[in-house]
């Protein structure tokens, strides 16, 4: 099992550019999520999905889109990058929340927006 | 809105000493998680606490949950350098969201 994989590991964008962060898991988990980690703020939930075709917003969804066409993949799209989106992004997956199922995290993508 | 607060945010300890990290949360959830993050790395699950009074131990770390007080503690016994990391607590919300505390950066000095 590869677990949760993310690509790319590092990315530099210019303000206004768009890009997609890729996330995939091979554990057949229903639940997938995206967090951003900024110094002193812990992890903040951007979007999450409880299954293919179902997505919902977290705490900080503005400027990001997601889709879930398959159980395995959950890409995060930055529509028009801004310097405030400079952060480390983590994707995670688990069996459904609410039942004590821990999330498994990918290695992260470090994004810098100039 | 679900809030999760950890303290302290920074902790510098000497090897061999004991200390406790606190995690307070604002919901009635009885599902609390502790994660560890090494610098530049991802998060690794440490403990899952699923009921009032739950206690789990792994090596020098022991976590407990008091759902009535909405409080979890992570106790470190006889700290060693290898425990230096950032520790996060997290709570399941009511809307399929897991919310994290800001993290406690632990440094263990010889």
Interface residues (C-beta under 8 A of the other chain):
Chain A: X31 X33 X35 X40 X41 X42 X43 X44 X45 X48 X50 X56 X58 X59 X90 X92 X96 X97 X98 X99 X100 X102 X103 X104 X105 X106 X107 X108
Chain B: X4 X9 X31 X33 X41 X42 X43 X44 X45 X48 X50 X88 X90 X92 X95 X96 X97 X98 X99 X100 X101 X102 X103
